């Protein structure tokens, strides 16, 4: 199924450029040759690294009939508990709304359903290239960059870091650009004056898009930011295809063809579609994920076939579109400090594009939460995991 799709892309676009990246260019035919030279030795192919490495690894899985495990370059691979289920083609490794890092499994048909649904809904056949300044290994990035290149022949221009100068240079090289981003990046690009004249489609996902940011893009760059909502477990759910800025900040667009959603008895959105995955490698009590249905951790409303997002009720922390596990951060802080009484949670950020902030509740007096203590505690953390707020446990007790 996916192999046949790749052959169609190869026959149509073989001599054309599939990937523009800092080291040069890679045609579809060359990509095919390099992927065929990769000889998977285990049960699945590990796809990790930059755009070229991801394209080669995913394609190698397609060509050699192996499952592909996609891992972001700054993460270690999680070995799926209980092995890989029969029929799985893709393994995603993500935190999601639950706050627990797990593996998610998908068949080739489920992957293709999501990629095709996105391609049609976004009108990607009208775009000349995708400029990828977001992580191509993140679920959102994977679906709109790597998989669109392999399964629809959409050329990708990879920008390793989303800084204004290299992004602007990449945008100038193409006409009718598809530029996916997240609210925090869109704000940074607009503030820096990135030349966006060649962007024919601008999409925002990963965290809520404020009306203020959307209107800023409209007024400053004559650019409509299109809201896209989904989850790694079920793929794209809704899309705002309108050509004018929204009036309701909760509005995350119309449900995509083939996708239905309702609010269940817990007040959470329950999604049904052909792109819902097989399930997790570790299941929590009461979860619904599989057989075409996925209960999200989000609260919202479905009105006139449009989805209105309210809030995420899960334990996961969303820092500028990056989903973080509270327990993973807490474990690193405990290891660095030697403290057992230490917990982590998220709170709304005063910066709407940041979405949430990490809060550490520490079992020491407030007087010990010095800059030196915090510096030592954070040595093992990634920049986005560092707590913005530190609370002494005794202070938290007084607040409750």
Secondary structure as UniProt FT lines:
FT   HELIX           2..13
FT   TURN            14..15
FT   STRAND          17..21
FT   TURN            22..23
FT   STRAND          24..27
FT   HELIX           28..37
FT   STRAND          44..47
FT   HELIX           51..64
FT   STRAND          67..70
FT   TURN            73..74
FT   TURN            81..82
FT   TURN            86..87
FT   STRAND          90..94
FT   TURN            96..99
FT   STRAND          102..106
FT   HELIX           108..122
FT   HELIX           124..126
FT   STRAND          129..132
FT   TURN            136..137
FT   HELIX           139..141
FT   HELIX           142..146
FT   HELIX           147..152
FT   STRAND          156..158
FT   HELIX           164..172
FT   STRAND          177..181
FT   HELIX           183..191
FT   TURN            192..193
FT   TURN            197..198
FT   STRAND          199..204
FT   HELIX           211..221
FT   STRAND          225..231
FT   TURN            232..234
FT   STRAND          235..239
FT   TURN            249..250
FT   STRAND          251..255
FT   TURN            257..258
FT   STRAND          260..263
FT   TURN            265..266
FT   STRAND          268..272
FT   TURN            274..275
FT   STRAND          279..280
FT   TURN            285..286
FT   STRAND          289..290
FT   TURN            291..292
FT   STRAND          293..303
FT   TURN            304..305
FT   STRAND          306..312
FT   STRAND          317..319
FT   TURN            320..321
FT   STRAND          322..324
FT   HELIX           326..337
FT   STRAND          342..348
FT   TURN            352..354
FT   STRAND          355..362
FT   HELIX           366..368
FT   HELIX           371..377
FT   TURN            378..380
FT   HELIX           383..385
FT   STRAND          389..392
FT   HELIX           393..399
//
